[in-house]
């Protein structure tokens, strides 16, 4: 809405004419539009009015924030003020009260002001929150002078201002510039507003310390001063109450769980940055969430290992483990021991290739030799465990029972009545679904302590992590249910953050690039491939059919249609990659490198077998139906004349150590970066002496390019423990197949 300001001289006023300012709508009519008597100076300022800003400054300096806008006689005596009024383009005269108003020249008496006007005292600035829902955006900036009738817009004006005792002063340009400079880059001089990148109460406190006062709108749409408070934890918050509130911790948690950075109650407003809830003591958070006694017990202060306990662990490792542990591995054993001491379950989530198995073996060697332990692992990893135990601690074997997930489920009666000291659950992502019989079987086992091992604690959903902890520490189920009753799961970012806060005390996660400074570099390259004309035609035909099916399909089937379509489009890209892959493999062979080739499609790998045979290149394979995993792995690791290992992503996701290879080819990409990290982690791990080169083969102008973009976006979303935490949504699928 655009306004026009009219200066009206009341000629009937004695002894000198009075000047008032009226507001009407901007228009092209020659007649005067109806006056708008409820418009405030703030409304005018926000409207982007095209008339002289000097007249707006004059109203501001006169202390006129609401109508009627009558210029004080004291100001009318000033020559600068007279100049602003006389030069205003919309001047009118009124000869009698309620008389007709006519356009005309305003005449003002000669001014008698000869004394130089003194500079007023700038006492500080004011920040007005416009919208409590987004308080860090669009804070209005004003300046306050001693005895001034109102605060001033920060655009400097040389016009005088009138004080409460009817004196005139000028504004202090240097003092204003200095004060405004303390707002930094967040201040926008053109709009006189302050915009913080995110809710930041610490920055607000710095402003307050530098002479700014904060005001918030209350329920009556009036303004209340906000006072700064500081918690012992370092959390800074503001409230319209001058004294600290004992309810602040609950207010902060409520805001955190409901994605709000403020709280309103009993006419008072509190503003904070909700992410500060993560600084709160875990036990306090659990209490505020209504945690049960057994849950609260889990969050008591940890009792650390004593120096004698640590020395015992070191001595035991040196005596019983036939290997030299790296520093981070020894730290991992200390962590397992401390968690056990405090009756906490453990999720050892070190990145693939960091030796989780060795750390657990060392931990078990530090326990009583009279107790029994149960190790649950995928069938394909049972022999890995046996080999590792015989290699590093053969004396431990009599204390161990090893069983696969399937055998445990089928023969549960053989294990359910036995009390174990420790149960180790390896590659626990296999039992992330609480509804499966495997999960339910494990939940029925009895033991003193549980350890879960996984390099990918979250593959798709935060729910998977909660599933792990309901096995590790069953009392946490009540905490999970409480969060769901509060509806936190409907706010993904908050749900991930609160889960991280609540569960991280029981998780140890290290990454290769952090703890293995001597690990060779992993270089990743994208090789773009052009489809041939016939391949492009086939691809387009499939794409058209999918779009038609998507447009006509029932809404309940859209996700399945989209997933099927995505599968077909990806498969259509693969034939063009075989010649390129063979060329790279042949070049790698001539340079003495061994190569891992991954694909999600076993049919593509079977085709690759034929291509390799035609080229005379030796290879081994590992697919989902491969019964004997040990033989191809050992052949590849020991025989350098075998150039290629063909592996399906499903079969190669766990338990493979293939450090003889230093080249990796991904025939097809998937949206979840964790899947590819698993593949490349087969060779880029402890024991690798060479730099690893990983090639992604991507067809140009296809769905594969979109998958790369989606991967980047997924990596930039909020993540927990360095893994993607979302399912592929229907919106993602639509974007990929459009």
VOKE-217172 format. One record per residue (C-alpha): residue number from 1; x, y negated, z negated. Coordinates in steps of 0.2 Angstrom, whole numbers, padded with zeros to 4 digits. Example, Ala and Ser with C-alpha at 12.3 -4.5 7.8 and 13.67 -1.06 7.14 Angstrom:
<balos>
- pos, X, Y, Z
- 1, 0062, 0022, -0039
- 2, 0068, 0005, -0036
</balos>
This chain:
<balos>
- pos, X, Y, Z
- 1, 0000, 0000, 0000
- 2, 0007, -0017, 0005
- 3, 0003, -0033, -0005
- 4, 0004, -0051, -0001
- 5, 0008, -0064, -0015
- 6, -0001, -0081, -0014
- 7, 0006, -0096, -0024
- 8, -0009, -0107, -0029
- 9, -0007, -0125, -0036
- 10, -0021, -0129, -0049
- 11, -0022, -0148, -0045
- 12, -0035, -0151, -0058
- 13, -0022, -0146, -0072
- 14, -0016, -0160, -0082
- 15, -0003, -0168, -0085
- 16, 0005, -0158, -0071
- 17, -0002, -0145, -0059
- 18, -0001, -0127, -0065
- 19, 0005, -0113, -0053
- 20, -0002, -0096, -0053
- 21, 0002, -0081, -0042
- 22, -0012, -0071, -0035
- 23, -0011, -0054, -0026
- 24, -0021, -0047, -0011
- 25, -0018, -0034, 0002
- 26, -0007, -0038, 0017
- 27, -0017, -0041, 0033
- 28, -0019, -0050, 0049
- 29, -0034, -0060, 0045
- 30, -0033, -0079, 0043
- 31, -0045, -0079, 0029
- 32, -0039, -0075, 0011
- 33, -0042, -0057, 0006
- 34, -0050, -0053, -0011
- 35, -0039, -0055, -0025
- 36, -0033, -0039, -0034
- 37, -0032, -0043, -0052
- 38, -0026, -0026, -0059
- 39, -0010, -0025, -0049
- 40, 0005, -0026, -0060
- 41, 0022, -0033, -0056
- 42, 0028, -0014, -0056
- 43, 0015, -0010, -0043
- 44, 0022, -0025, -0033
- 45, 0040, -0019, -0035
- 46, 0036, -0001, -0029
- 47, 0026, -0007, -0014
- 48, 0040, -0013, -0004
- 49, 0033, -0030, -0002
- 50, 0039, -0040, 0012
- 51, 0038, -0057, 0004
- 52, 0052, -0066, -0004
- 53, 0060, -0056, -0018
- 54, 0064, -0072, -0026
- 55, 0046, -0074, -0031
- 56, 0046, -0057, -0038
- 57, 0061, -0061, -0048
- 58, 0053, -0077, -0054
- 59, 0038, -0068, -0061
- 60, 0050, -0056, -0069
- 61, 0060, -0070, -0077
- 62, 0044, -0078, -0083
- 63, 0040, -0062, -0093
- 64, 0025, -0059, -0082
- 65, 0022, -0040, -0080
- 66, 0003, -0040, -0079
- 67, -0009, -0053, -0073
- 68, -0013, -0067, -0075
- 69, 0003, -0073, -0067
- 70, 0005, -0091, -0072
- 71, 0022, -0099, -0071
- 72, 0027, -0107, -0088
- 73, 0029, -0126, -0087
- 74, 0046, -0124, -0094
- 75, 0051, -0115, -0079
- 76, 0042, -0127, -0067
- 77, 0054, -0141, -0072
- 78, 0069, -0131, -0065
- 79, 0074, -0136, -0047
- 80, 0078, -0118, -0042
- 81, 0061, -0112, -0047
- 82, 0053, -0127, -0038
- 83, 0062, -0122, -0022
- 84, 0056, -0104, -0023
- 85, 0038, -0110, -0025
- 86, 0039, -0124, -0012
- 87, 0047, -0113, 0001
- 88, 0035, -0098, -0001
- 89, 0026, -0095, 0015
- 90, 0009, -0092, 0007
- 91, 0005, -0109, -0003
- 92, -0013, -0114, -0007
- 93, -0021, -0128, -0017
- 94, -0036, -0127, -0028
- 95, -0044, -0144, -0033
- 96, -0056, -0138, -0046
- 97, -0059, -0123, -0057
- 98, -0067, -0109, -0047
- 99, -0066, -0121, -0032
- 100, -0062, -0117, -0015
- 101, -0044, -0113, -0011
- 102, -0036, -0121, 0004
- 103, -0019, -0118, 0012
- 104, -0008, -0133, 0009
- 105, 0009, -0139, 0003
- 106, 0012, -0138, -0016
- 107, 0019, -0154, -0024
- 108, 0028, -0153, -0040
- 109, 0034, -0168, -0050
- 110, 0053, -0172, -0050
- 111, 0062, -0162, -0062
- 112, 0071, -0170, -0077
- 113, 0083, -0155, -0081
- 114, 0100, -0162, -0081
- 115, 0109, -0151, -0094
- 116, 0118, -0136, -0087
- 117, 0109, -0120, -0092
- 118, 0118, -0108, -0103
- 119, 0121, -0090, -0099
- 120, 0111, -0078, -0109
- 121, 0117, -0063, -0119
- 122, 0115, -0046, -0111
- 123, 0111, -0034, -0125
- 124, 0109, -0018, -0115
- 125, 0100, -0008, -0102
- 126, 0084, 0002, -0102
- 127, 0081, 0018, -0093
- 128, 0062, 0023, -0090
- 129, 0058, 0041, -0086
- 130, 0044, 0040, -0073
- 131, 0038, 0058, -0073
- 132, 0041, 0069, -0088
- 133, 0040, 0085, -0077
- 134, 0056, 0080, -0068
- 135, 0063, 0068, -0080
- 136, 0081, 0068, -0072
- 137, 0074, 0060, -0056
- 138, 0069, 0043, -0052
- 139, 0073, 0034, -0069
- 140, 0069, 0016, -0068
- 141, 0083, 0005, -0072
- 142, 0081, -0012, -0081
- 143, 0092, -0025, -0090
- 144, 0088, -0033, -0107
- 145, 0093, -0050, -0113
- 146, 0092, -0057, -0131
- 147, 0075, -0066, -0134
- 148, 0069, -0063, -0115
- 149, 0051, -0060, -0113
- 150, 0054, -0044, -0103
- 151, 0067, -0034, -0096
- 152, 0074, -0038, -0079
- 153, 0076, -0028, -0062
- 154, 0094, -0026, -0059
- 155, 0095, -0035, -0043
- 156, 0104, -0051, -0048
- 157, 0095, -0068, -0047
- 158, 0102, -0085, -0051
- 159, 0085, -0091, -0057
- 160, 0084, -0095, -0075
- 161, 0073, -0085, -0087
- 162, 0062, -0091, -0101
- 163, 0064, -0085, -0119
- 164, 0052, -0082, -0133
- 165, 0056, -0099, -0140
- 166, 0053, -0108, -0124
- 167, 0072, -0110, -0119
- 168, 0080, -0107, -0102
- 169, 0095, -0096, -0099
- 170, 0104, -0089, -0084
- 171, 0109, -0071, -0082
- 172, 0127, -0065, -0083
- 173, 0132, -0057, -0067
- 174, 0149, -0050, -0073
- 175, 0141, -0042, -0089
- 176, 0127, -0034, -0078
- 177, 0140, -0027, -0065
- 178, 0150, -0020, -0079
- 179, 0135, -0011, -0087
- 180, 0128, -0005, -0071
- 181, 0145, 0002, -0066
- 182, 0143, 0014, -0081
- 183, 0129, 0023, -0072
- 184, 0141, 0029, -0059
- 185, 0136, 0037, -0043
- 186, 0119, 0042, -0049
- 187, 0113, 0024, -0048
- 188, 0104, 0018, -0032
- 189, 0105, -0001, -0032
- 190, 0093, -0002, -0017
- 191, 0078, 0006, -0027
- 192, 0085, 0002, -0045
- 193, 0083, 0020, -0050
- 194, 0094, 0033, -0057
- 195, 0094, 0051, -0051
- 196, 0104, 0065, -0059
- 197, 0108, 0081, -0049
- 198, 0101, 0091, -0063
- 199, 0094, 0089, -0081
- 200, 0109, 0084, -0090
- 201, 0106, 0077, -0108
- 202, 0125, 0076, -0111
- 203, 0126, 0063, -0097
- 204, 0111, 0054, -0104
- 205, 0119, 0053, -0121
- 206, 0135, 0045, -0112
- 207, 0123, 0032, -0105
- 208, 0116, 0028, -0122
- 209, 0133, 0027, -0130
- 210, 0137, 0014, -0116
- 211, 0123, 0003, -0120
- 212, 0107, 0010, -0112
- 213, 0091, 0014, -0121
- 214, 0080, 0028, -0115
- 215, 0061, 0027, -0114
- 216, 0048, 0041, -0110
- 217, 0029, 0040, -0105
- 218, 0018, 0046, -0119
- 219, 0001, 0054, -0118
- 220, -0007, 0036, -0118
- 221, 0004, 0032, -0103
- 222, 0013, 0020, -0114
- 223, 0032, 0020, -0117
- 224, 0041, 0027, -0132
- 225, 0059, 0026, -0136
- 226, 0068, 0042, -0136
- 227, 0082, 0046, -0149
- 228, 0097, 0057, -0146
- 229, 0100, 0072, -0157
- 230, 0114, 0085, -0157
- 231, 0113, 0103, -0163
- 232, 0128, 0111, -0172
- 233, 0129, 0122, -0157
- 234, 0133, 0107, -0146
- 235, 0116, 0106, -0138
- 236, 0110, 0088, -0135
- 237, 0092, 0083, -0134
- 238, 0081, 0068, -0135
- 239, 0065, 0066, -0144
- 240, 0052, 0052, -0148
- 241, 0055, 0057, -0166
- 242, 0069, 0048, -0174
- 243, 0073, 0063, -0185
- 244, 0078, 0080, -0179
- 245, 0064, 0093, -0178
- 246, 0066, 0110, -0186
- 247, 0055, 0116, -0171
- 248, 0067, 0111, -0158
- 249, 0074, 0129, -0156
- 250, 0057, 0136, -0152
- 251, 0053, 0121, -0140
- 252, 0069, 0124, -0131
- 253, 0066, 0143, -0129
- 254, 0048, 0139, -0123
- 255, 0054, 0127, -0110
- 256, 0067, 0140, -0105
- 257, 0055, 0154, -0103
- 258, 0043, 0142, -0093
- 259, 0055, 0133, -0082
- 260, 0052, 0117, -0091
- 261, 0065, 0104, -0097
- 262, 0053, 0095, -0109
- 263, 0040, 0099, -0123
- 264, 0025, 0090, -0129
- 265, 0016, 0092, -0145
- 266, 0007, 0082, -0158
- 267, 0010, 0066, -0148
- 268, 0028, 0068, -0147
- 269, 0039, 0072, -0132
- 270, 0056, 0081, -0132
- 271, 0067, 0082, -0117
- 272, 0082, 0094, -0115
- 273, 0091, 0105, -0102
- 274, 0083, 0122, -0103
- 275, 0098, 0131, -0098
- 276, 0105, 0126, -0115
- 277, 0095, 0140, -0122
- 278, 0109, 0151, -0117
- 279, 0120, 0143, -0130
- 280, 0108, 0147, -0144
- 281, 0114, 0161, -0155
- 282, 0107, 0178, -0149
- 283, 0100, 0183, -0165
- 284, 0090, 0166, -0166
- 285, 0083, 0169, -0148
- 286, 0078, 0187, -0153
- 287, 0069, 0180, -0169
- 288, 0060, 0167, -0159
- 289, 0054, 0180, -0146
- 290, 0047, 0190, -0160
- 291, 0060, 0204, -0160
- 292, 0057, 0218, -0171
- 293, 0068, 0223, -0186
- 294, 0077, 0237, -0176
- 295, 0080, 0225, -0162
- 296, 0087, 0211, -0173
- 297, 0099, 0224, -0180
- 298, 0107, 0226, -0163
- 299, 0111, 0208, -0163
- 300, 0120, 0207, -0180
- 301, 0137, 0200, -0179
- 302, 0149, 0212, -0172
- 303, 0162, 0220, -0184
- 304, 0178, 0220, -0174
- 305, 0191, 0234, -0174
- 306, 0204, 0232, -0187
- 307, 0222, 0231, -0183
- 308, 0225, 0249, -0190
- 309, 0210, 0255, -0179
- 310, 0218, 0247, -0163
- 311, 0235, 0255, -0167
- 312, 0227, 0272, -0169
- 313, 0219, 0270, -0152
- 314, 0235, 0265, -0144
- 315, 0245, 0279, -0152
- 316, 0231, 0292, -0147
- 317, 0231, 0285, -0129
- 318, 0250, 0287, -0128
- 319, 0250, 0304, -0136
- 320, 0235, 0312, -0127
- 321, 0233, 0304, -0110
- 322, 0245, 0309, -0096
- 323, 0244, 0292, -0088
- 324, 0249, 0274, -0092
- 325, 0234, 0264, -0094
- 326, 0234, 0246, -0087
- 327, 0231, 0232, -0099
- 328, 0212, 0229, -0094
- 329, 0209, 0248, -0095
- 330, 0216, 0248, -0113
- 331, 0205, 0234, -0117
- 332, 0190, 0244, -0110
- 333, 0194, 0258, -0122
- 334, 0195, 0245, -0136
- 335, 0178, 0239, -0131
- 336, 0170, 0256, -0130
- 337, 0177, 0260, -0148
- 338, 0170, 0243, -0155
- 339, 0153, 0246, -0147
- 340, 0152, 0263, -0155
- 341, 0158, 0256, -0172
- 342, 0143, 0244, -0171
- 343, 0131, 0257, -0165
- 344, 0128, 0249, -0148
- 345, 0126, 0258, -0132
- 346, 0138, 0253, -0118
- 347, 0136, 0249, -0100
- 348, 0154, 0250, -0092
- 349, 0151, 0241, -0076
- 350, 0168, 0238, -0070
- 351, 0169, 0236, -0051
- 352, 0172, 0251, -0041
- 353, 0190, 0257, -0041
- 354, 0195, 0251, -0058
- 355, 0196, 0267, -0066
- 356, 0180, 0269, -0077
- 357, 0182, 0288, -0078
- 358, 0200, 0286, -0085
- 359, 0194, 0273, -0098
- 360, 0180, 0285, -0104
- 361, 0192, 0300, -0105
- 362, 0204, 0290, -0116
- 363, 0189, 0284, -0127
- 364, 0183, 0302, -0130
- 365, 0201, 0307, -0134
- 366, 0200, 0295, -0149
- 367, 0185, 0304, -0156
- 368, 0184, 0319, -0168
- 369, 0190, 0334, -0159
- 370, 0176, 0345, -0167
- 371, 0162, 0337, -0158
- 372, 0154, 0340, -0141
- 373, 0150, 0328, -0127
- 374, 0139, 0329, -0112
- 375, 0143, 0321, -0095
- 376, 0129, 0319, -0083
- 377, 0134, 0315, -0065
- 378, 0129, 0317, -0047
- 379, 0133, 0335, -0040
- 380, 0146, 0328, -0029
- 381, 0156, 0320, -0043
- 382, 0156, 0335, -0055
- 383, 0172, 0341, -0047
- 384, 0179, 0323, -0048
- 385, 0177, 0324, -0067
- 386, 0184, 0341, -0069
- 387, 0199, 0336, -0059
- 388, 0202, 0319, -0068
- 389, 0200, 0328, -0085
- 390, 0212, 0342, -0081
- 391, 0224, 0329, -0074
- 392, 0224, 0316, -0088
- 393, 0218, 0326, -0104
- 394, 0216, 0344, -0101
- 395, 0215, 0347, -0120
- 396, 0198, 0338, -0119
- 397, 0189, 0351, -0108
- 398, 0183, 0363, -0122
- 399, 0173, 0348, -0130
- 400, 0164, 0344, -0113
- 401, 0148, 0350, -0105
- 402, 0146, 0343, -0087
- 403, 0129, 0344, -0078
- 404, 0122, 0336, -0063
- 405, 0106, 0326, -0063
- 406, 0096, 0339, -0054
- 407, 0102, 0354, -0065
- 408, 0098, 0344, -0081
- 409, 0081, 0341, -0074
- 410, 0078, 0359, -0069
- 411, 0086, 0367, -0085
- 412, 0081, 0353, -0098
- 413, 0077, 0366, -0111
- 414, 0096, 0371, -0112
- 415, 0101, 0353, -0117
- 416, 0086, 0345, -0126
- 417, 0088, 0354, -0143
- 418, 0107, 0351, -0143
- 419, 0114, 0336, -0153
- 420, 0129, 0328, -0144
- 421, 0141, 0316, -0150
- 422, 0142, 0306, -0134
- 423, 0132, 0306, -0118
- 424, 0140, 0299, -0103
- 425, 0129, 0295, -0088
- 426, 0139, 0292, -0072
- 427, 0133, 0282, -0057
- 428, 0118, 0278, -0067
- 429, 0110, 0268, -0052
- 430, 0104, 0285, -0047
- 431, 0091, 0285, -0062
- 432, 0086, 0267, -0061
- 433, 0068, 0271, -0059
- 434, 0059, 0275, -0075
- 435, 0046, 0285, -0067
- 436, 0057, 0299, -0061
- 437, 0059, 0316, -0069
- 438, 0078, 0314, -0070
- 439, 0076, 0298, -0080
- 440, 0063, 0305, -0091
- 441, 0074, 0320, -0094
- 442, 0089, 0310, -0099
- 443, 0078, 0300, -0111
- 444, 0074, 0315, -0121
- 445, 0092, 0320, -0125
- 446, 0099, 0318, -0143
- 447, 0116, 0310, -0146
- 448, 0125, 0298, -0158
- 449, 0131, 0287, -0144
- 450, 0128, 0284, -0125
- 451, 0139, 0276, -0112
- 452, 0132, 0272, -0094
- 453, 0144, 0270, -0080
- 454, 0140, 0261, -0064
- 455, 0149, 0250, -0052
- 456, 0133, 0242, -0046
- 457, 0122, 0239, -0062
- 458, 0109, 0230, -0051
- 459, 0107, 0235, -0033
- 460, 0090, 0228, -0030
- 461, 0080, 0222, -0045
- 462, 0083, 0216, -0063
- 463, 0071, 0230, -0068
- 464, 0085, 0242, -0065
- 465, 0096, 0235, -0078
- 466, 0082, 0236, -0091
- 467, 0079, 0254, -0086
- 468, 0098, 0257, -0091
- 469, 0096, 0249, -0108
- 470, 0080, 0258, -0112
- 471, 0091, 0274, -0111
- 472, 0106, 0266, -0120
- 473, 0096, 0257, -0134
- 474, 0077, 0262, -0135
- 475, 0073, 0248, -0147
- 476, 0076, 0236, -0133
- 477, 0060, 0242, -0124
- 478, 0050, 0231, -0136
- 479, 0060, 0216, -0131
- 480, 0057, 0220, -0113
- 481, 0038, 0222, -0116
- 482, 0038, 0205, -0125
- 483, 0046, 0196, -0111
- 484, 0033, 0203, -0099
- 485, 0019, 0198, -0110
- 486, 0025, 0181, -0109
- 487, 0026, 0182, -0090
- 488, 0044, 0178, -0089
- 489, 0046, 0191, -0075
- 490, 0036, 0180, -0063
- 491, 0050, 0167, -0064
- 492, 0065, 0176, -0056
- 493, 0078, 0164, -0060
- 494, 0073, 0163, -0079
- 495, 0070, 0181, -0080
- 496, 0088, 0184, -0073
- 497, 0095, 0171, -0085
- 498, 0087, 0178, -0101
- 499, 0091, 0196, -0096
- 500, 0109, 0191, -0094
- 501, 0109, 0182, -0111
- 502, 0101, 0197, -0120
- 503, 0110, 0211, -0112
- 504, 0128, 0205, -0109
- 505, 0134, 0208, -0126
- 506, 0132, 0227, -0122
- 507, 0140, 0226, -0104
- 508, 0158, 0226, -0099
- 509, 0161, 0220, -0081
- 510, 0178, 0217, -0073
- 511, 0181, 0213, -0055
- 512, 0196, 0219, -0044
- 513, 0202, 0202, -0039
- 514, 0203, 0196, -0057
- 515, 0211, 0211, -0066
- 516, 0222, 0218, -0051
- 517, 0233, 0204, -0046
- 518, 0244, 0217, -0038
- 519, 0230, 0224, -0027
- 520, 0233, 0221, -0009
- 521, 0222, 0209, 0001
- 522, 0206, 0214, 0009
- 523, 0203, 0205, 0025
- 524, 0186, 0204, 0033
- 525, 0183, 0200, 0051
- 526, 0167, 0199, 0062
- 527, 0168, 0206, 0079
- 528, 0154, 0199, 0090
- 529, 0148, 0211, 0104
- 530, 0138, 0206, 0120
- 531, 0124, 0218, 0125
- 532, 0124, 0223, 0143
- 533, 0109, 0218, 0154
- 534, 0101, 0235, 0151
- 535, 0104, 0235, 0133
- 536, 0097, 0218, 0131
- 537, 0082, 0223, 0141
- 538, 0079, 0238, 0129
- 539, 0081, 0227, 0114
- 540, 0069, 0214, 0121
- 541, 0056, 0228, 0124
- 542, 0057, 0235, 0107
- 543, 0056, 0217, 0100
- 544, 0041, 0213, 0109
- 545, 0032, 0229, 0104
- 546, 0036, 0225, 0086
- 547, 0029, 0207, 0086
- 548, 0013, 0214, 0094
- 549, 0012, 0227, 0080
- 550, 0015, 0214, 0067
- 551, 0002, 0202, 0074
- 552, -0012, 0215, 0075
- 553, -0007, 0226, 0060
- 554, -0017, 0226, 0044
- 555, -0010, 0215, 0030
- 556, -0007, 0230, 0019
- 557, 0005, 0238, 0032
- 558, 0014, 0222, 0036
- 559, 0030, 0227, 0026
- 560, 0031, 0244, 0032
- 561, 0028, 0238, 0050
- 562, 0042, 0225, 0048
- 563, 0054, 0238, 0040
- 564, 0051, 0250, 0054
- 565, 0054, 0236, 0067
- 566, 0070, 0231, 0058
- 567, 0076, 0249, 0059
- 568, 0072, 0250, 0077
- 569, 0081, 0234, 0082
- 570, 0096, 0238, 0072
- 571, 0097, 0256, 0080
- 572, 0095, 0247, 0098
- 573, 0111, 0238, 0094
- 574, 0123, 0253, 0091
- 575, 0126, 0260, 0108
- 576, 0135, 0244, 0113
- 577, 0147, 0246, 0099
- 578, 0154, 0263, 0103
- 579, 0167, 0258, 0116
- 580, 0173, 0243, 0105
- 581, 0175, 0255, 0090
- 582, 0184, 0268, 0100
- 583, 0196, 0255, 0107
- 584, 0200, 0248, 0089
- 585, 0202, 0266, 0082
- 586, 0214, 0270, 0096
- 587, 0224, 0255, 0093
- 588, 0224, 0258, 0074
- 589, 0230, 0276, 0077
- 590, 0244, 0270, 0088
- 591, 0250, 0259, 0073
- 592, 0249, 0273, 0061
- 593, 0233, 0268, 0052
- 594, 0219, 0279, 0045
- 595, 0201, 0272, 0047
- 596, 0184, 0274, 0038
- 597, 0169, 0272, 0049
- 598, 0152, 0268, 0040
- 599, 0135, 0268, 0046
- 600, 0117, 0270, 0039
- 601, 0112, 0280, 0054
- 602, 0118, 0298, 0054
- 603, 0113, 0300, 0072
- 604, 0125, 0286, 0076
- 605, 0139, 0295, 0068
- 606, 0135, 0311, 0077
- 607, 0136, 0301, 0093
- 608, 0153, 0294, 0087
- 609, 0159, 0312, 0084
- 610, 0157, 0315, 0103
- 611, 0166, 0299, 0108
- 612, 0180, 0303, 0096
- 613, 0182, 0321, 0103
- 614, 0182, 0314, 0121
- 615, 0196, 0302, 0116
- 616, 0206, 0316, 0107
- 617, 0205, 0308, 0090
- 618, 0205, 0319, 0075
- 619, 0191, 0316, 0062
- 620, 0182, 0322, 0047
- 621, 0164, 0319, 0041
- 622, 0154, 0316, 0026
- 623, 0135, 0315, 0027
- 624, 0120, 0317, 0015
- 625, 0119, 0335, 0019
- 626, 0137, 0339, 0017
- 627, 0138, 0352, 0003
- 628, 0157, 0353, 0001
- 629, 0163, 0335, -0001
- 630, 0180, 0340, -0009
- 631, 0187, 0348, 0007
- 632, 0185, 0333, 0019
- 633, 0191, 0321, 0006
- 634, 0207, 0331, 0002
- 635, 0210, 0334, 0021
- 636, 0209, 0316, 0025
- 637, 0220, 0310, 0010
- 638, 0234, 0323, 0014
- 639, 0234, 0324, 0033
- 640, 0239, 0308, 0041
- 641, 0235, 0315, 0058
- 642, 0217, 0314, 0054
- 643, 0213, 0296, 0060
- 644, 0195, 0294, 0056
- 645, 0183, 0298, 0042
- 646, 0165, 0296, 0047
- 647, 0154, 0292, 0032
- 648, 0135, 0289, 0030
- 649, 0133, 0275, 0018
- 650, 0121, 0285, 0007
- 651, 0134, 0299, 0006
- 652, 0149, 0288, 0003
- 653, 0141, 0276, -0010
- 654, 0149, 0285, -0025
- 655, 0164, 0295, -0030
- 656, 0176, 0293, -0016
- 657, 0194, 0288, -0017
- 658, 0201, 0286, 0000
- 659, 0216, 0275, -0002
- 660, 0225, 0283, 0013
- 661, 0214, 0273, 0024
- 662, 0218, 0254, 0026
- 663, 0206, 0251, 0040
- 664, 0187, 0250, 0039
- 665, 0174, 0249, 0052
- 666, 0155, 0245, 0048
- 667, 0145, 0250, 0063
- 668, 0129, 0242, 0056
- 669, 0126, 0228, 0043
- 670, 0113, 0228, 0029
- 671, 0105, 0213, 0020
- 672, 0112, 0218, 0003
- 673, 0131, 0213, 0002
- 674, 0133, 0226, -0013
- 675, 0130, 0240, 0000
- 676, 0145, 0234, 0010
- 677, 0156, 0231, -0005
- 678, 0153, 0249, -0010
- 679, 0159, 0255, 0007
- 680, 0174, 0244, 0008
- 681, 0178, 0249, -0010
- 682, 0182, 0267, -0005
- 683, 0199, 0261, 0001
- 684, 0202, 0244, -0007
- 685, 0205, 0251, -0025
- 686, 0219, 0256, -0037
- 687, 0231, 0266, -0027
- 688, 0230, 0256, -0011
- 689, 0247, 0250, -0006
- 690, 0242, 0241, 0010
- 691, 0231, 0226, 0015
- 692, 0214, 0233, 0020
- 693, 0206, 0226, 0036
- 694, 0187, 0228, 0037
- 695, 0178, 0225, 0053
- 696, 0160, 0221, 0055
- 697, 0153, 0225, 0073
- 698, 0139, 0213, 0076
- 699, 0129, 0211, 0092
- 700, 0126, 0193, 0097
- 701, 0109, 0185, 0098
- 702, 0101, 0200, 0089
- 703, 0094, 0203, 0072
- 704, 0111, 0208, 0066
- 705, 0116, 0189, 0067
- 706, 0101, 0185, 0056
- 707, 0106, 0198, 0044
- 708, 0123, 0190, 0042
- 709, 0114, 0173, 0038
- 710, 0103, 0182, 0025
- 711, 0118, 0190, 0017
- 712, 0126, 0173, 0014
- 713, 0110, 0167, 0007
- 714, 0108, 0182, -0005
- 715, 0126, 0179, -0011
- 716, 0122, 0161, -0015
- 717, 0106, 0165, -0025
- 718, 0107, 0167, -0044
- 719, 0117, 0183, -0047
- 720, 0120, 0194, -0062
- 721, 0136, 0204, -0064
- 722, 0141, 0200, -0046
- 723, 0127, 0210, -0037
- 724, 0112, 0205, -0027
- 725, 0097, 0205, -0038
- 726, 0082, 0204, -0026
- 727, 0072, 0215, -0015
- 728, 0070, 0212, 0003
- 729, 0054, 0201, 0003
- 730, 0041, 0201, 0016
- 731, 0046, 0183, 0020
- 732, 0064, 0189, 0023
- 733, 0058, 0203, 0035
- 734, 0047, 0191, 0045
- 735, 0062, 0179, 0047
- 736, 0073, 0194, 0053
- 737, 0061, 0200, 0066
- 738, 0054, 0184, 0073
</balos>
